[in-house]
Amino acid sequence: IIVGREVCDDFNIFPGDGCSPLMQIENGWKCSNFSNGTSFCNSICGDGFVVGKEGCYDRNQLPFDGCSANCLTEFGWRCDGPSCSPIPGDGIVVGTEECDDGNIADLDGCN
């Protein structure tokens, strides 16, 4: 139950789930308080923090750039926060890749 200086209360079941052990909203989260005094927290996609189930954030400036509109890493990409790059040798042609045959051998025309 939310009391005193608490702004959320999610039973603190998991660390980093939006509501801190001190019952404060953590960066990158938005919490809703229910009438029974408990809270439910969701990550805020595109706010500059990668939290919860998010894999990236880039404010979705371009489609198919590695980070989807709901802050999930797209197939064929590797993301680290706001920057995503194609995964070489995975067999998926994305981004600036001209080819990707699934291997790293330079002798077959695709390096």
N, C-alpha and C positions, 0 to 999 in steps of 0.2 A: 504494500500500500504506500502510495506517495505521501510523504509527510515532511515537514520542515523545509529544508533547502533542496530536497530531492526534486528532480525534474522528470525522472523516469524511474520505472521499476519493472524489470523483466525477470526477476528472480535470480539474476546474474548466473544463469546456467552455463553460458559459454563466454570465455573472454573475447573481447573484440567483436561483440555482437551488436554494438550500437549504444548500449547503456552500461556505463562503467561501474566498477564495484562501489564507487562513491555516489552512484545513482545520478550521474550527469551524462548528457548526450555526448557521444564521442564524435570526433571529426569525421565527416563523410557520411553521416547517418541522419535520418529524420525519424523521430519517434512519435507515435500516437498513443495517447493515454485513454484507456477505457474507463467506463463508469465504476468498475469494480476496483479501480486503483492500480491496475497493472498496465504495462506498456508493450507495444509491438514496434520494433524498429526495422526500417528498410534502408538500404544503401541509396545514396543520391548519385546517380550516374552522371558523369561528366563534370563533377565538381572539383576535380584535381586530386582526389584521393581514390586509391584502389582498395576497397574494403569488401568484406562479405564474399559473394560469389562473383564479383567483378574481376575481369582479367586485364582490363586496360581502361584508359580514358583518353580521348582525344577531341572531345566535344563534337564528334562525328562530323568533321568538316568535309570529308570526302567519303563517298560510298566505296566499299570494298578496298579500304586502305589498311585492313588488318584489325581494326577495332569497330565492332558493330554499334548501332545506335543505342543498344542496351548494355554497352560496356563489356561485351564478351569478345574474346579473341577469336577471330575468324580462322577457318581452316587454311592451312598453308602459311600461317604467320606466327611470329614470336613477338610478344609485346613486353615492354618494360615501362610501365607507367604510360606516358603520353606518346612514346615512340614505338613503332612496330616495324619489323623488317621481315622479308620473305625467308622461309626456311629452305636453304639450299639442299638439294638431294632428296626431297620428300616426294617427288613425283607430281607435284601440283604447281602449275605455272600461275604466279600471282605477281602483282606490283610491277617492278621493273625487270623481272626475269623474262628472258626471251625464250628459254626452254628449261625443262627440268625433267630429266629422264629417270630420276630416282637413284642415280649413282654419282659418284664424284670423280669418275675417270675422265681425263681430258682428251682421250684418244678417239672418242666417238662423235665429236662435233658439238657436244653440249657440255660446257664446263661450268 
